[in-house]
Amino acid sequence: FYLFFFYKVTVIDYDLSLFKVLFFENVGK
């Protein structure tokens, strides 16, 4: 259960960070 929860949180955090990078790159242009 904990591994699954940790995996979900890691994936969500990774998706958010990737989204932020793309968002800021688009804003910077």
C-alpha positions, 0 to 999 in steps of 0.5 A: 500500500505504501509503495503504491501511494509513494508511486502515485505521489511521485508520478503526480509530482513528476507530472506537475514539475514537467507541466511547470517546465513546459508552462514557464517555457511557453510564458518565457517565449 
